[in-house]
Amino acid sequence: MVSMLVYDPHAEELELMKTLIRRTAAALTEEKWQMEFFARREQVAAYLKDRPLVDMACYDVSPKGSIDDLERIRGYYQNMLLLLIADPSMSPMDYIRPTILASALLIRPISPERAQDQITELVERFQARFSDNQEESLVIETREGKTYVPLAQIYYFEAREKKVYVRLKKRELTFYETLEHLSERLPEQFVRCHRSFIVSKQRVRKVMLSKNLIELEQGMQIPLSRSYKSAFKELG
């Protein structure tokens, strides 16, 4: 599944973006898409509260507070491709920042042709990123199709009920795989800690060797079996 978020308080522009993004998705991909369109900043904040996956975003930086919002969003979604919308009265110094990292830009007034070109380029860049470089995300097959999961958002993997569960901050994804095969696809930050668990070392807060437990961020705890303790002694 490919996910995209759009924030634009201008009703006509928002409808234009809906039409163009849906058209582009149908023309360039065979994946199922999750598209979210918002006209108010508070709607965006409410949607992102549980940290859903966001592969691409189109965001209007003109309203007051939008740049600050976007800097916070970028902190959570470092791999997200971003198309900005800005008023011509704004200085590019306001939004061309390393804390925002825009991939493309639309300056008002927005023509359908220019918007279509930028959206097409964004989607093509997204496709190229995951066809050429799988290091930043894990591609899993679900009922909805392929889902691109940023590795930085993963806490651990758990095998149960003949499936593998990917644990994110406030969400789980499920797919059919074995931990043995999965471990061959993952980078070194992911380490086997139990016959049913693979953990991201970047999310480990404490290793309790005497209790055979690993404590992660957000208070999560997963088991640590004796046969895998040696890999975690330096973190204990």
C-alpha positions in Angstrom: 0.0 0.0 0.0 1.2 3.5 -0.8 0.1 6.3 1.5 -0.2 10.0 0.8 -1.3 13.0 2.8 -2.5 16.3 1.4 -3.1 19.5 3.4 -4.5 22.5 1.5 -7.1 24.9 3.0 -8.1 26.2 -0.4 -11.1 24.1 -1.5 -10.6 24.4 -5.2 -6.9 23.4 -4.9 -7.7 20.5 -2.7 -10.2 19.2 -5.2 -7.6 19.6 -8.0 -5.0 17.7 -6.0 -7.5 14.9 -5.3 -8.2 14.5 -9.0 -4.6 14.7 -10.1 -3.2 12.3 -7.4 -5.9 9.7 -8.0 -5.3 10.0 -11.8 -1.5 9.6 -11.3 -1.8 6.7 -8.9 -4.0 4.8 -11.4 -1.7 5.6 -14.3 1.7 4.9 -12.7 1.1 2.2 -10.1 -0.7 -1.1 -9.5 -0.6 -0.7 -5.8 -3.5 0.1 -3.5 -3.3 3.7 -2.2 -4.4 5.3 1.1 -5.0 9.0 0.4 -5.9 11.5 3.1 -7.0 15.0 2.2 -7.3 17.8 4.8 -8.4 21.4 4.7 -7.5 22.2 8.4 -4.2 21.9 10.3 -6.0 20.4 13.3 -7.3 17.6 11.1 -3.7 16.7 10.1 -2.5 16.7 13.7 -5.4 14.4 14.7 -4.6 12.0 11.9 -0.9 11.9 12.6 -1.4 11.4 16.4 -1.0 7.6 16.1 1.9 7.9 13.6 0.4 6.1 10.6 2.6 5.4 7.6 3.1 8.3 5.2 5.1 7.8 2.1 4.4 11.1 0.4 2.8 14.4 1.4 1.6 17.6 -0.2 1.6 20.4 2.3 0.6 24.1 2.1 3.2 26.1 4.1 1.4 29.5 3.7 -1.0 29.4 6.7 0.5 30.7 10.0 2.0 27.8 11.9 2.3 25.5 9.0 6.1 25.6 8.7 6.4 24.7 12.4 4.0 21.9 12.0 5.8 20.6 9.0 9.2 20.6 10.8 7.6 18.4 13.5 6.1 16.1 10.9 9.5 15.8 9.2 11.0 14.7 12.5 8.7 11.7 12.6 8.8 11.0 8.8 12.4 11.4 7.7 11.9 9.3 4.6 8.7 11.0 3.4 8.8 12.6 0.0 7.3 16.1 0.2 5.7 18.5 -2.2 5.2 22.0 -0.9 2.6 24.6 -1.8 3.6 28.2 -1.1 2.3 31.8 -1.8 4.5 33.9 -4.1 4.8 36.5 -1.3 6.8 34.1 0.9 10.5 34.1 0.9 12.0 30.7 -0.1 14.2 31.0 3.0 11.1 30.4 5.0 10.5 26.9 3.7 13.7 25.7 2.0 15.2 24.3 5.1 17.1 21.1 6.1 14.5 20.6 8.7 11.8 20.3 6.0 13.6 18.8 3.1 11.1 19.5 0.3 11.3 17.3 -2.8 9.3 19.6 -5.0 7.5 22.9 -4.9 4.4 24.6 -6.3 4.0 28.3 -6.3 0.5 29.9 -6.5 -1.3 30.4 -8.8 -1.3 26.6 -9.4 -2.0 25.4 -12.9 -3.3 21.9 -13.4 -0.5 21.2 -15.8 2.3 22.3 -13.4 0.6 20.4 -10.5 0.3 17.3 -12.6 4.0 17.5 -13.6 5.1 17.8 -9.9 2.9 15.0 -8.7 4.0 12.7 -11.4 7.7 13.5 -10.6 7.0 12.8 -6.9 5.4 9.4 -7.5 8.1 8.4 -10.0 10.8 9.4 -7.4 9.0 7.3 -4.8 8.9 4.3 -7.1 12.6 4.7 -8.0 13.6 4.9 -4.4 12.1 1.6 -3.6 13.1 -0.2 -6.7 16.8 0.9 -6.5 17.3 1.1 -2.7 15.6 -1.1 -0.2 17.9 0.0 2.7 15.6 2.6 4.2 12.3 0.7 4.2 11.0 -2.9 4.3 8.6 -3.9 1.6 6.0 -6.4 2.9 3.1 -8.0 1.1 -0.3 -7.6 2.8 -3.9 -8.1 1.6 -3.9 -4.5 0.4 -0.7 -5.1 -1.7 2.8 -3.9 -1.0 3.4 -1.7 2.0 6.6 0.2 2.5 7.5 0.4 6.2 10.3 2.8 7.1 12.9 0.8 9.1 13.3 3.7 11.5 9.7 3.3 12.7 10.0 -0.4 13.5 10.4 -1.5 17.1 10.3 -5.3 16.7 9.0 -8.2 14.8 7.1 -11.1 16.4 6.2 -14.4 14.9 2.9 -15.9 16.1 0.0 -17.7 14.7 2.0 -18.6 11.5 2.4 -14.9 10.7 4.9 -12.1 11.4 3.7 -8.9 13.2 5.6 -5.7 12.7 5.3 -3.5 15.7 5.4 0.3 15.2 4.7 2.9 17.8 0.9 2.6 17.9 0.2 0.2 15.1 0.8 -3.4 14.0 1.1 -4.8 10.5 0.8 -8.4 9.7 2.2 -10.5 6.8 3.2 -14.1 6.0 7.0 -14.7 6.5 9.4 -16.6 8.6 11.8 -14.9 11.0 14.7 -16.9 9.5 14.1 -15.5 6.0 13.2 -12.0 7.3 16.5 -11.7 9.2 18.4 -12.2 6.0 16.6 -9.1 4.5 17.1 -6.8 7.5 20.1 -4.6 8.2 22.4 -5.1 11.2 20.4 -2.9 13.6 17.8 -5.7 13.8 18.9 -8.6 16.0 17.3 -11.9 16.9 16.6 -11.9 20.7 14.2 -14.9 20.9 12.9 -17.6 18.7 9.8 -15.5 18.1 11.3 -12.0 18.2 13.6 -9.7 16.2 14.3 -6.3 17.8 15.7 -3.0 16.6 18.7 -2.1 18.7 17.9 1.5 18.0 14.7 1.1 20.1 16.3 -0.6 23.1 16.4 1.3 26.3 17.5 -1.4 28.8 18.5 -5.0 28.7 17.5 -6.9 31.9 19.7 -10.0 31.6 18.6 -11.4 35.0 14.9 -11.1 34.0 15.4 -12.3 30.4 13.7 -9.1 29.2 14.4 -6.2 26.9 12.8 -2.9 27.5 12.1 -0.7 24.5 11.0 2.9 24.1 7.3 3.6 24.9 7.6 1.0 27.8 7.4 -2.0 25.5 9.0 -5.2 26.8 9.9 -8.3 24.8 11.6 -11.6 25.9 15.3 -12.3 25.7 16.2 -16.0 25.5 19.4 -17.4 26.9 20.8 -18.5 23.5 20.7 -14.8 22.2 21.9 -13.0 25.4 25.5 -12.7 24.1 24.4 -10.2 21.4 22.9 -7.9 24.1 25.5 -8.0 26.9 27.0 -4.7 25.9 23.6 -3.1 26.3 22.8 -4.7 29.7 
